[in-house]
């Protein structure tokens, strides 16, 4: 193992993998107001099953869903702008809080590192 690679490096790598997997796995999923809560839960449970995830919270913006529903079929597709995701990842002594949230100024669902810290272990 390369001793130059730290727990901090690994926790940030793992956090990025979680956010990327979540975004690319779930965007495009059929969604309506009836299944939004269950899709939030499914996303949380899917990502939480991956190694090193300590906590995850997923919220889908129901107002955006309401505004995009297809009038004939009653559903739309999950878009990145609908997601607000917070994940805490632990890798040995390092923890990282990361997020995925729509940034209106950039008009983009932005993934960010919110905080990196030592767990004190």
N, C-alpha and C positions, 0 to 999 in steps of 0.2 A: 504494500500500500504506500502511496505517495504521502510522506509526512508533511508536505507543504499544503495539503488540502485539509482544511479545518472543518470542525462541526458546523461552523457558520456557513462555510461554502456549501456543504452538503444540505443543510436545512433550506437554504435559498434555492438550490437546485430542485429539491423535492417539492417545495412550495410551488415553483414554476410549473413543474410537471402536473401537479394537481389542478392548477388553474387552467392550463392548456387542455388537459384531458376533459375537464368539465365543459369548457366552452365548446370544443369541437365535437364532443359526444352528444351534447344535448341541444344546441341551437339547431333549429329546423324541426324540432319535435312538434307534432300537432298539439295545440293547447286551446282550451276554452275556459270559461269561468268555473265550470264544474270540476275540471281535473287539475286546476292550477295548484291547489294545496297538495294533492297527491304527487304531482310532478316535483314540487319543492322537496317533499319528503324523499322521493326516489333519488333525486340528485344528491341530497345529503347522505343518504345511506350508501349510495354507490361510491362516492368519493371517500366517505368515512371508512370504507372497507380497505382502502389502500394503506400501505405501511406509512407510519410516522404521523398520521393525522390525529391530532389531539382533540380538535373541535371544529365544527363547520356549521354555519348558519346560511341558509339560502332563502331569499325572498324574491318573489316574482311580482312585478307591478301589474296589478289587476286593472288599473285604469288604462294602461297601454293595451292590454288584451281587449278590453271593452271597445276601445277605439279602432281596433284592427280586425275585429271579427268579420268573417265572410258572411254576408247576409243570407246567402243561399244554404251554406253548409254549417254555419255556426261555430267555426273554429278559425284559428290563424296559426302561424308558426312562431315558436319561441325565438326571440331575437336577443342578442347580447344586451341591447338597451333596456330590456325588461328585467335583467338580473341584477341583484345586489347580493354579493357573496362575501362572506368573511370566513377565512380558514386560519387555524393555528396549527402549525406543524412543529414537531419536536424531533430533533436528531441529536441523540446523546445529550450534551450539555447546552445545546442551542435551541432556541425557540424563535419562530418567525410568525408574525401576524401579517397576512396578505389579504388583498381584496380584489374584487372585480365589481366595478360599478360604472354606470353610464356617466360620462363627463360631457355635459352640455356644451361647454366652451370648445371642446375638441370634436364634438358630435361623434363620440367614439366610446365603446365599452372598454374602459381602461383597467388593466391589471396593474396593481401596485404593491410594493413592499410597504407596509404600514410601520412595522417595528421589528427589530431583531434584537434579541437579548439572551443572556445566559440564564439557564434555569437554576443556577446555583448548585447543581449537582457535581 
